[in-house]
Amino acid sequence: MMNSFRILKNLFKKKYTFRILQKKPILIYDYLSLRELKNFIPKKKFEVLDNRNEINLLILIKMILNLKFNKYSYYKQYFETVCPKLIITTSDHDIFFYKIKNLYPAAKTAMIQLCYRHDKYSDIFSVLKNQKLKEKYLVDYIFCFSSGFAKEYLKYIKGNPIVIGSVRNNSYIKVKKKKKTITFISQYRQTKANHEDYIIQRWQNKTLLHSEFFSLEKKLIPIIVSFCKNLGYKFRIIGCARNNINAEKKFYQNLIKDIKWTYLSRIYENKNFSYKWINESTINIFTESTLGFESIARGIKTISFYARKHLNNNASFGWPSKKKSKGFFWTNRITKNEVSRLLNNVISVNNKKWSEILKKETSSIIYLDEKNKILQNFLNKFI
């Protein structure tokens, strides 16, 4: 009964359309995937399946005429109408996508890893690990960040892994650096206005409060600010919030004393400016953000304080690759000595040595394919 109620509730939220679907060689699964993929595929060569927001009434009518009315029938009818050679998505967290190959074997399927993944809390690998699979899911091509992630995906999904790094990061060129600038990449979000302390995670009868989750920043930011003040570095924060940005600014303002600093908002600026900002910086500092790993891929001097509290967090820096808890530019502890150690390491090392360290430590973590040549060559085969 409850399941039927949820289905009906979901249907009422959708937009209904009589849009006539065209036969196209490529079908983009999930409207959000369009943002990245539209830059690689001519508009006349693809159709979109907006599974989040849209119900195509022409497909529903065909289902009724065939006396089949369920989720699988809807998707199968959609695929048969478009007749794609390739079905592709950037929604690697969507478990249903890995069932499409069996539902419509006529097309090749491909997924693109868009964000840095973990096996913590409710991220995709945590979900996959806790499922009791009789057999692996199936996809033809797995475009992923690194060889480390390729091995992890293959534990649960049968397919051909292709290492390409981050599609977004691969697309943006380098810019001139600003002198003596340290940039912190924020992960701060406050989804409930005017109430900081609320439950942000639930896992196996345990809960984690918002204030506990962001206790890392409360320890870390004042130490970094003190370092910047003493050594004459400018300090910037790349914001994370897309809603309630004033709460994010206030959170950091309460932590930053006696120094001018700059808040770079992803609301007021194009999101792609994030890559411009990390390129400008002398040193980027992050906790677990994808943008931090993308900074590493670009060869920029970068530090990770991988010490975030999670309810089921067994991961360390560079997961799924196995790394020690401390390294030349990362740590799982927040102390004045550790912050000073990493900042002094990264500031003093010359560019040649830094490149050697990155090659040794991050080759299985993140990759850079400038201008996305690998992905573009792959898609050209279906256009």
Secondary structure, 3 states (H helix, E strand, C coil): CHHHHHHHHHHHHCEEECCCCCCCCEEEECHHHHHHHCCCCCHHHEEEECCCCEEEHHHHHHHHHCCCCCHHHHHHHHHHHHCCCEEEECCCCCHHHHHHHHHCCCCEEEEECCCCCCCCCCCHHHHHHCCCCCCCEEEEEEEECCHHHHHHHCCCEEEEEEECECHHHHCCCCCCCCCCEEEEECCCCCCCCCCCCCEEEEECCEEEEHHHHCHHHHHHHHHHHHHHHHHCCEEEEECCCCCCHHHHHHHHHCCCCCCCEEEECCCCCCCCHHHHHHHHCCEEEECCCHHHHHHHHCCCCEEEECCCCCCCCCCCCCCCCCCCCCCCCEECCCCHHHHHHHHHHHHHCCHHHHHHHHHHHHCCCCCECHHHHHHHHHHHCCC
